[in-house]
Amino acid sequence: MNRREFLASTGAAGIAAATAASPASANASPASQPVLMKLGDQTEPTNETHLKYLARYSVRNICGYPQIDGDRLYATVDELKRIVDMAGKYGISIDCIAPPFLASSYIDTEKHPAIMLAESPERDRDIEQLQTLIRNCAQAGIPSIKYNMSILGVLRTGRVPGRGDALYHQWKLSEAHPKTPLTRAGVVNADAFWERITYFLDRVIPVANECKIRMACHPQDPGVPPEGYQGVNRVLGTIDGLKKFITIQESPWHGLNFCQGTISEDLDDPGTQIFDVIRYFGNRKKIFNVHFRNIRGHRDDFIEVFPDEGDVDFVKAIRVYKEIGYPYMLMPDHVPLAADNADPGSLQSFAFCYGYIRALIQAVSEEA
């Protein structure tokens, strides 16, 4: 599965009540921090029709998807400027892009697997094209690139009924049955995975430093047991793994596409633990983008739900992002589906999430 395929009204008074019930951190009072975060989006395509849809719901900051001609793995400066100019007509800023590879894809169907398979010289050629993309983003004024380091893709075991006619994706490790014992990657233990990650970062982050482009890596979704799944140890599927990741090639331009949903999936009690995880990475300025989504459940057993009905209190969560001075996008991700294709592209579900996130940002901005 590829990720791309894949409040109840709350006003300032409601947040004020939550504030009274939950004291601010010892480091800073959330109420004293300016609100810098923005409602964002990462849905495709970046064309006139979709940009009008986003503008309709006051989405002003997005991840863009340039149209790349030919077989290149990078967009030219002109191709990047084209989407910047197109979005600008609707008051929308392209705050990051996603390359046409290094997605959350399954390795057996990935067209450009060399980096994750450690295949040289192919991986060196792919890395070189990513380096070109970084340089081109700098010239086009696009400040960030989000990417994945995936072999297994997004693991789910099925769908379950939600409210109304909604369908929620589920992961239940005890019921997971992979099609094959191994992928074409074979056995990839922790040491091998870290070697591939380090090889990549050693060649990419120096170029990001040079160009001042934030490289935002997504956690592996979801984490799996230490012995692995289909032979793969998902080292970026634990909090400790992500802590190690940000210390490799230490740089202000090396950080996370912080999927709050995936991070919650890696916790035994996300409703209480997620806030300190946000603080850990946020206080180190390693959160470059947030997938602001909710789950019900815990590690190895969860469903993906609408933001207002999960185990994580989003009022409290957004107060933590305010507390740490998080300045980038909060975007919906993995929204519930509608039965019988009643909502093609899940545009209604996304619209609900845009309004929900925008209202939270506005409400927390009113805290004195």
Number of C-alpha atoms within 10 A of each C-alpha: 14 15 13 13 9 14 17 8 10 14 16 17 13 13 20 18 10 15 18 9 10 10 10 15 13 6 9 11 15 23 18 11 18 18 23 14 19 20 25 29 24 20 20 14 13 20 15 14 9 14 22 17 14 24 15 12 15 18 24 22 24 25 24 26 22 24 17 15 11 6 7 11 20 26 24 21 17 13 17 25 20 15 20 21 14 17 25 14 12 18 15 21 21 26 21 26 22 19 22 19 19 22 21 23 23 18 19 14 12 17 11 17 22 19 23 20 19 19 12 11 10 15 19 17 14 21 19 16 17 23 20 17 21 30 19 21 25 17 16 18 16 22 19 23 25 21 20 22 23 23 27 24 22 19 21 18 17 14 16 12 14 18 12 8 12 20 21 21 22 21 23 17 18 9 12 14 11 12 8 8 11 15 19 12 17 12 17 21 16 17 11 15 22 20 12 16 19 15 16 18 20 12 16 19 24 16 18 23 16 12 18 18 23 27 28 24 25 26 29 26 24 26 25 22 14 14 12 16 21 21 16 23 24 28 24 28 22 23 17 10 15 20 14 13 21 18 11 15 16 12 16 17 24 26 25 26 21 23 25 26 27 25 26 29 29 24 20 15 15 25 20 13 14 22 20 13 16 21 17 15 19 20 16 13 18 24 26 26 32 26 22 24 26 30 26 20 23 19 21 20 17 20 24 27 25 25 25 19 16 18 18 25 18 21 21 17 18 23 26 21 25 23 23 24 18 26 17 18 25 29 26 28 25 22 25 25 26 21 13 10 9 12 13 11 15 16 15 16 19 23 19 16 24 22 17 21 25 18 18 22 23 13 19 25 18 15 18 10
